[in-house]
Amino acid sequence: MNYDEMSTMLKALANPNRLKIIDILSCGTLCACDILDHFDFTQPTLSHHMKLLEKVGVVLVTKDGIWHRYELTDSFVEQFMGSMMQLFSNDENCICKEANCNCENETKYQSSSIS
């Protein structure tokens, strides 16, 4: 896991509006005007949020005439889900195995116990 990359991505996600944008885009590709309908802020504010999300690889933007269409990138979804599972798991890839600690006795945060 690349902690620097993950930290940068989490910083971009650490905003309620951007989390809501991700939730909205989980339904599929949308134009900016459709996303904007869910918020009480201006188009320039939406552009700011989208540029941040695009910069860290969360969204892909395509231009369709005068409209911008946004979608979640497959790589973001896969990387984020995989990183979260790895971060909270106690398997053979656990970082503590490298540090020679005794994770076998610590099962509090295994992925099967997270609900």
HELIX and SHEET records of a PDB file:
HELIX    1   1 TYR A    3  LEU A   13  1                                  11    
HELIX    2   2 PRO A   16  LEU A   25  1                                  10    
HELIX    3   3 ALA A   32  LEU A   36  1                                   5    
HELIX    4   4 GLN A   43  LYS A   55  1                                  13    
HELIX    5   5 ASP A   74  LEU A   87  1                                  14    
HELIX    6   6 ILE A   95  GLU A   98  1                                   4    
HELIX    7   7 CYS A  103  ASN A  105  5                                   3    
HELIX    8   8 SER A  111  SER A  113  5                                   3    
SHEET    1   A 3 LEU A  30  CYS A  31  0                                        
SHEET    2   A 3 TRP A  67  LEU A  72 -1                                        
SHEET    3   A 3 VAL A  59  ASP A  64 -1                                        
END                                                                             
